[in-house]
Amino acid sequence: KLATLLTECLADTMLLTLKSQVFHWNVVGPIFLELHRLTEEHYKDMFDAADEIAERVRALGNLVPLNAHRMARASILGEELSLRTTEEMLEQLITDHEAVVRNMRNTAHECEDLGDMVTHDLLVRRMAFHEKAIWMFRAIAAS
């Protein structure tokens, strides 16, 4: 059960990594440089985090999804279907990071219930990253 829940967290991380990179490439306007740099920092961090999460899924005895289609289906996040304005990108990133935190928090509670403190610790560290990202994006959006 826990490996399945953690696979969702992995899929969320992978989809948000890709979304952050696509936004990084497509952002325009007065906050271009700030958002371009921040999304690059974020997608690089999340790519490394995905490796750590995937290795934990394997340590728990499950395989990770074998292709992008299965990964996207396992995620709670929606895929991007059209180009967004910079403001819409910011709002979508905030919404997605919030959803990832909620999913990770629910999974972390399951970890506590099952006594898996290793996975719990991993998720707590990742939630701290996502909560900081939310704060940063909200600060940028407010300007």
N, C-alpha and C positions, 0 to 999 in steps of 0.2 A: 504493500500500500504506500509506504513512504517513498519508495523508489519511483512509483508512478506519479505521486505529487511533486517530487523533485524534478521529474522529467518535464512537467508543466513549467516549473520555474526555469529550467534550462531552455525550453522552447520560447518562453517569454523573453529571456535574456538574448537569445539569438535573433528573434524578430526585432526587438528594440535596438539591438546592435546595428542590424541592417537598416532599419528606419533612420537611426541617427546618422549613419553614413550617407544615406540618400539625401537627407535634409542638409547635411554638411556640403554636399556637392551642389545643391540647388538653392541655397539661401541667397537672397539679394537684399539690397537696401542699406540704410544707414547703420544698421547693427550687424552688417555682414561679417566683418572681421571678428567681432566678439563671439558671435554665434558659430561661425566657422571654426574657430579655435576650440570653443567649448565642446561642440559636438564631436570634434576629432578626439579630444581627450576622453570623452565619454565612450565612444565606440571602441577605442583601443582598450580601455579598462574593462568594458563588458565582454570583449572578445576573450581576454585573458580569464575573466571570471567564468565564462561559459566552459572553458577547458576544465577549470576546477570543479564546477558543478557536474559536468559530464563524468569526470573521473569518480566523483562521489556516487553518482547513479550506478556506475559500473561496480564500485566497491560494495554497493548494496545488492548487487546481483542481477541488475537489469541491463538490457542493451539500450543504447540511445537511439532515437529515431534515425533511420537510415538514409533519409533524403529530405530536401527542403520542404516538399509537400507535406510529409508526415510531421515535420517539425512545426510548420505553420498550423496544421490541424490541432496539434497538442497545445498551442498557445491560447491564452485568453485574449490576446491582443488582435486587433483587426489589421489586415494588410492595407497598405496604401494603394488606392486605386486612381488617384488623380493628383496633379501638382497642387500644392497649397501655397498660399501667401506666407511670408515670413511670420506674420502674427499667428496665422493658423498652425504653422509648424510648431511654434512655441507652445500654443495651447494643446496641441496633440501630444507633444513630448511630456508636458505636465500631466495630462490625463493618463498617458501610458505608464509613466514612472509611478504614478499613484496606484494604478491597477497592479503593477508588478509588486509594489510594497504590500498591498493587501493580500495578494496571493502568497507571497513569501511569509508574511506574518501568520496566515492560516496554516501554512505548512510547518512553520516553526513551532506553533502550538501542538501540532500533531507529533512533532519530534519530541517535545517535552513529555507528552502523554506516553510515548513509547520508549522514553529513556535514551533517545539518540542525541546525545549532547554534541557530537562532532558535526552532524548535519545542522543542528540548531545553531551552533556557533557560526558556521559558514553562512547561513541565512541571515543572522543578525548583522554580520559584517556587510553583506550585500544590501540589506535594507538601509544601513547607514549611508552607503554610497547613493542609493536612489533618493533618499530623503534630502541629501545635500543637493542632488541634481534638481529636485523639485524647487528647493529654496532658490537656487541660482537662476533657474528659468523664470520663476515668478518675479524675481528682482529685475531681470532683464525686461520682462513683459510690462512691468510697472513704469519703465522709463519712457 
